Amino acid sequence: MRGFYELSRADIARVLLALASIEQISLEDRGAVLSAIDAFKHGFDFADALHRPRASQASSFVTFDRGLAKRAAGVVGMPAIGLLK
């Protein structure tokens, strides 16, 4: 949506929240999706933001993505992130 429609992060978050509020749309983990939308609004990529609540019960989380590791450092509820080289 950012590339093709040139929507702002805030506009994309509003669209995703609107979609999540439609009764006929079933989400596998509504809490994780809502958490991901909130994290997206605060600078995470949406896919990375969706990993965050899903990884909250994990003892570790590793990635090749330096940006994700930097953004997630110190985020409450996120396990320590290891950076693979």
Buried (B, 14 or more C-beta within 10 A) or exposed (E): EEEEEEBEBEEBBBBBBEEBEEEEEEEEEEEBBBBBBBBBBEEBBBEBBBBBBEBBEEEEBEBEBEEBBEBBEEBEEBBEBEEEE
